[in-house]
Amino acid sequence: MRAALPCPFCGSMDTEKQSDFGTSLMVRLHYCRDCRSSFEAIKWGDNEGLDLPEFLRGGGRREG
C-alpha cells in the first residue's frame, strides 16, 4: 500500500487517491479531507497497480 501524500495546501496527511489520471496521463488526482481540496501529483514511472485501459498497457502494435 502506498503512503498518503501530504496536501500541498494545508500539509495534512489525511489524503486519498481519487483517480489514477488527472488532467493528463502523467498525474494522479488526490483529495484532502481536512481542507477539502483536490490536487494532482506527478507519477514518476510507477505504473504498478494502475487501472490502465488496454490500449495504454503496451505490449504490441495494432494490426490494421
C-alpha positions in Angstrom: 0.0 0.0 0.0 1.3 3.4 -0.9 1.7 6.0 1.8 -0.6 9.0 1.7 0.7 12.2 0.1 0.8 15.4 2.1 -1.6 18.1 0.9 0.2 20.9 -0.8 -2.3 23.4 0.5 -2.5 22.6 4.2 0.1 19.9 4.8 -2.3 17.4 6.1 -1.6 13.7 5.6 -5.3 12.9 5.6 -5.5 12.5 1.8 -6.7 9.9 -0.6 -6.1 9.0 -4.2 -9.3 9.7 -6.2 -8.1 8.7 -9.7 -5.1 7.3 -11.4 -5.4 10.0 -14.0 -5.8 13.8 -13.6 -5.7 16.4 -16.3 -3.0 14.4 -18.1 -1.7 10.8 -18.1 1.3 11.8 -16.1 -0.6 12.9 -12.9 -2.9 11.3 -10.3 -5.8 13.1 -8.7 -5.9 13.2 -4.9 -8.2 14.7 -2.3 -7.5 16.3 1.1 -10.2 15.5 3.7 -9.0 18.3 6.0 -9.1 21.4 3.7 -11.4 19.7 1.1 -9.1 20.5 -1.8 -8.3 18.4 -4.8 -4.7 18.3 -6.0 -2.6 16.4 -8.6 0.6 14.5 -8.0 3.1 13.6 -10.8 3.7 9.9 -11.4 7.3 9.0 -11.8 7.2 5.9 -13.9 5.4 3.8 -11.3 2.6 2.2 -13.3 2.1 -0.6 -10.9 -1.4 -1.1 -9.9 -2.8 1.4 -12.4 -6.2 0.6 -13.9 -5.0 1.3 -17.4 -7.2 0.8 -20.5 -6.0 -1.9 -22.8 -4.6 0.4 -25.4 -2.3 2.0 -22.9 -0.8 -1.2 -21.5 1.6 -1.6 -24.4 2.7 -5.0 -25.5 2.5 -4.7 -29.2 1.1 -2.8 -32.1 -2.3 -2.9 -33.6 -2.5 -4.7 -36.9 -4.5 -2.9 -39.5 
